[in-house]
Amino acid sequence: MSAPLTIVILAAGKGTRMKSDLPKVLHPLAGKPLISHVLASAEQLKPERVCVVYGHGGEILPEVTGRDDLTWVRQEPQLGTGHAVQQAIPYLDMTGICLILYGDVPLIRAETLRQMVLVARQGTLALLTVNLADPTGYGRIIRDAGNQVRRIVEHKDASAEQLAINEVNTGILCLPAAKLAGWLARLDNDNTQGEYYLTDVIAMAAAEGERILPCHPASDWEVMGVNSRSQLAELERHQQHNVAEALMAAGVTLIDPARLDVRGSLECGRDCLIDVNCVFEGRVVLGDNSVVGANCVIKDSELGQAVEIKPFCHIDGVRIGARVIVGPYARLRPGTELAEAVHIGNFVELKNAQVGFNSKINHLSYVGDATVGRKVNIGAGTITCNYDGANKYRTVIEDEAFIGSDSQLVAPVTVGKGATLGAGTTLTKDAPAGELTLSRARQTTIPGWKRPLKKTK
C-alpha cells in the first residue's frame, strides 16, 4: 500500500507589492482565486489531507474558497517558510509523505507533482528546480563536485559567484513526513532576514547523506509565482494561452487565440467557432456547430447545437436551444430560456423569460418575467411592464400571438392564442384569443394649425 500523502499549501504571505487589502492568494486568475488553482492540481493526487497555512487576512480564505473540508492552520506571526510548515506538523501522518506547495504559484500541473510523489514514496527527497535565464530573486541550487544537490542559498544571502547560478529553487518539495518534522525542529533564523527558511532542510538532508533528486517542470510558467499585479497579468496570459491551445486541440476554431478569456470552464462541442475578444465566465457549454461573434460576454449558460450569437451580446444564466440566433447587441439575463429556432435581435433584453419554439423578438424590446409561447412575433419597441415599484408580475403571451410595435403589456396580463395587438397598444387587461385588440387615441387633424414662431428680440 502506498504511503499516505499530506499536502501542505503555504498561503500566509501578505503580498505587499500587490498593494491590496485582499490576501494575495485570493486575487483572481482566470476567474478563480490563485489558491483555487493550486487546490485543483493538488486534489488530482488524491491526498489523505490538504492543510492550508494562512496568515494575513486569511480568516476569509475558508469562506471565499468554500472549502470547509480542508485543514486550516494559522501562522502568527509570519516568521518564514520553515516556520509556516512547522505549524502543519501536528496534522501530518508520520508514516507518509508530505508535499509542500504555495498558494501563489497557481499554474503548477498535477503531472509534475505526481512525478515528485513517486520519488518521495521511494524514500527520496524530491526537489522541484528550474533553470531560468534571469534567476533574480530565486534561491540558487548549490551542487557539489559530484553534481549532487547540497543546499539552497537565498538570493539575498548569495555571493556573487552563487548569483551566477541559473538553476533555482521553486520551493516545492516532497519528502517523508517524519524526516521533515525532524529537520524542521532544528531550523534556526541565522540569516539576513531573521526568518526560518524551509530551504535549510535541503542542507540538513544532504549532511545526513539523504538522496536529493531534483525534478523539473515541463514549462517554466508552472512555477512562476505572483508577487505583483504585473506578474498576475503575465500569468493570466499564460493560463489563457493554455486554455486556447486545449480548445483548439479539441477542435474549436478560435479566430485569434490571443484574444480569448475563459474565467471558469468552457465546454465546446464539435466544430464550434469563437471570434475575437470573447469572455466566458463561470460554466459555459457550447453545442456542436455553435458560433460566438466578436466581443461577447457569456456567463453560466448552456447553448444548444448550431446556435449563433452575433457580436456584442451579453448572456448570463441562460439556456438556449438548438438553431437559435441572438443579437447583435442583445442582453439575456438570468432565468431566460430560449426554445429551438428562436430569434432574438438587436438591442433586445430578456430577463426571467421563457420563449417558445420559433418565436421572434427582433428589435429594441424588453421582455421580463414573461412566458412566450410558440411562433409568437413581438414587434419593435415592445415592453413588458412587470414591476410596479414594489412587486413583480408575470406576462403570458400564448402561441402564435402577434404583438404590434411599440406596445406595452402591463402585467399581470395574458395575450390569448393567436391574438393580435395593434401597434402602440397599452394592454392592461387580457387580450382574447384570436382577436385584434387595440388601445389608441383617435387620430385627429386640426385644420389651419400653425407652428409657433420665435419671438423677435
C-alpha positions, 0 to 999 in steps of 0.5 A: 500500500502506498504511503499516505500523502499530506499536502501542505499549501503555504498561503500566509504571505501578505503580498505587499507589492500587490498593494491590496487589502485582499490576501494575495492568494485570493486575487483572481486568475482566470476567474478563480482565486490563485489558491483555487488553482493550486487546490485543483492540481493538488486534489488530482493526487488524491491526498489523505489531507490538504492543510492550508497555512494562512496568515494575513487576512486569511480568516476569509480564505475558508469562506471565499474558497468554500472549502470547509473540508480542508485543514486550516492552520494559522501562522502568527506571526509570519516568521518564514517558510520553515516556520509556516510548515512547522505549524502543519506538523501536528496534522501530518501522518508520520508514516507518509509523505508530505508535499509542500506547495504555495498558494501563489504559484497557481499554474503548477500541473498535477503531472509534475507533482505526481512525478515528485510523489513517486520519488518521495514514496521511494524514500527520496527527497524530491526537489522541484528546480528550474533553470531560468535565464534571469534567476533574480530573486530565486534561491540558487541550487548549490551542487557539489563536485559530484553534481549532487544537490547540497543546499539552497542559498537565498538570493539575498544571502548569495555571493556573487559567484552563487548569483551566477547560478541559473538553476533555482529553487521553486520551493516545492518539495516532497519528502517523508513526513517524519524526516521533515518534522525532524529537520524542521525542529532544528531550523534556526533564523541565522540569516539576513532576514531573521526568518526560518527558511524551509530551504535549510532542510535541503542542507540538513538532508544532504549532511545526513547523506539523504538522496536529493533528486531534483525534478523539473517542470515541463514549462517554466510558467508552472512555477512562476509565482505572483508577487505583483499585479504585473506578474498576475497579468503575465500569468493570466496570459499564460493560463489563457494561452493554455486554455486556447491551445486545449480548445483548439486541440479539441477542435474549436476554431478560435479566430485569434487565440490571443484574444480569448478569456475563459474565467471558469470552464468552457465546454465546446462541442464539435466544430464550434467557432469563437471570434475575437475578444470573447469572455466566458465566465463561470460554466459555459457549454457550447453545442456542436456547430455553435458560433460566438461573434466578436466581443461577447460576454457569456456567463453560466449558460448552456447553448444548444447545437448550431446556435449563433450569437452575433457580436456584442451580446451579453448572456448570463444564466441562460439556456438556449436551444438548438438553431437559435440566433441572438443579437447583435447587441442583445442582453439575456439575463438570468432565468431566460430560456430560449426554445429551438429556432428562436430569434432574438435581435438587436438591442433586445433584453430578456430577463426571467423569460421563457420563449417558445419554439420559433418565436421572434423578438427582433428589435429594441424590446424588453421582455421580463418575467414573461412566458412566450409561447410558440411562433409568437412575433413581438414587434419593435419597441415592445415592453413588458411592464412587470414591476410596479415599484414594489412587486413583480408580475408575470406576462403570458403571451400564448402561441402564435400571438402577434404583438404590434410595435411599440406596445406595452403589456402591463402585467399581470396580463395574458395575450390569448392564442393567436391574438393580435395587438395593434401597434402602440397598444397599452394592454392592461387587461387580457387580450382574447384569443384570436382577436385584434385588440387595440388601445389608441387615441383617435387620430385627429387633424386640426385644420389651419394649425400653425407652428409657433414662431420665435419671438423677435428680440 
